[in-house]
Amino acid sequence: DSMSTALRDLSARDVKNKGYRALKKRDAVKVVIYFAGGHDDGSPESIVLTKTDGTKETIKEYYQPSTYVEGKGFVREPYPEDVREDAELAEILVRPIYDRYGSFAGDFYVTGTCTWDVINRLVTVSDRTEVPSYYNEEIDW
């Protein structure tokens, strides 16, 4: 699971509101997240934030190690202080992708974008999904 326990416990609406507040603090008008995956592997490839002045900034996703705790399962360690703000924002921004595709498990391949429109408070996911087709027919020889 790519999500911290604190974020996982929030509703999608609460995550969206938290995301919009964080993006407004950064003077952002839009974020586009490019992602790809399928066949049990996938993730966001880049997170590009556009500010009101038109400048772009890339936000990096950070790996958050976890430790097994008896009775609690795997517990994620806190992000290092020097990357915490970006890491937590990235975690919020990619949530719609993981909510939709989970671990990207299944017999498909998808590429797409997740766009946060800060001005209109709208999050959209656009994708192109390929599903392999199989053809099997018994023939009489």
N, C-alpha and C positions, 0 to 999 in steps of 0.2 A: 504494500500500500504506500502510495507516494504522499500521503497527507498526514500532517501532524494531528495528534489527538484533539487539540483545542479547535482546530478548523473542522475536523470531521464531525464534531458534535454540534456545529452550527448548521442552521437550515440554509438552503440555497439562497433565500432572500437575504438572510443576515450576512452571508458571504458576499453577495452582490453589493449590499450597502457598505460594507467594510472596504470593498475594492474601490467603489466610487469615491469614498472619502479619501483613501490613500492616493488615488490618481489625481484628485483635485489639488491635494497638497503639493503634488509634483507638477502642477500646471499642465496636466495632460488633457488632450481632447480625444485621443484615440489610442488604442493598443491593438496590434494585430499579432496573433500567435500562430505560427505555422507549425503543423504537426503531421506526423505520418506513423503508420504502424499497422499491425495485423499479425496473425499467426503467433499470438502470445507475446508479442514484443512491440512496443510503440511508446512514443512520448512527444512532447513539444520539441521542436527543433530550434525555434528562435522566438523571442518575445521582443517586439519593437514598439516602443512608446513614442507617440508624436505629441509634441508640446504645442501650446497656443502660438508660439512664434515660428512653428514649422520645423524646428530642430527635432532630430530623432535620437533616441537613446535605447540601447539594448539592455534588457534586464536579464540577468543570468539566473537559471535555476540551480539550486545547490542540493547536493546529496546530504541527507540528514541521517546519520548512523543511528541504529537502534540497538538496544540491549534487552535480552530476555530477562524478565522479572517474574519470579514464581508467583502465580496467582493473578498476574496482570497481563501476561503475554509479552509481546515485544513493545517496548516503550522507547519512543524516539528521544534522542539527546537534543538539548537546545542548540540552536544555530550559534556559531561563534559571533561575538558582538560586532565585529567589523563587517559582517555580511548579513546580519539579522534582518535589517529593514528590507533589503532587496529580496532576500530569500523568502520572507513572509509574504511580500507583495507577489512574487512569482507564484507562490503556492496558491494564493487567492485567484490570480488571473487564469491559471490552468485548470482550476476546479471544474468548469463546465465541460472541458474535454474529458477528464477522467470520469465525471458523472455520466457522460454519454457512452464512452467506450470502455470504461473499467480498465482492465489490464490489457486491452486489445486482444483478448483471447478469442479465437474462432477462426474459421476458414474464410478469411477475407483480408483485403488490404485497403487501407484508406489513407488519403492525403487530404489536407484541408486547412482551413483557417478558423480561428475563433477571434471575433472582433468585439472589443469593448468600445462602444460609442458613449463617451462620457457626457457629452452635451445632451443627447436624447435619452440617456440612461437605458441603453439597449445593448444586450449581448446576443450576438448571432454566431452560429456555427455553420459553416458551409463546407461540404465535403464531396469527394468523389470516391465511391466505394467500388472495388472490384471483387467479385465473388467468382472463384473458379467454377466452371461448369463441367460436369462429368457426363459422359454418354456411355451407356452400357446396354447392349442388346444381345439377347441370345439369338443365334442364327442356326438353322438346321443345315448341316453339311451332309 
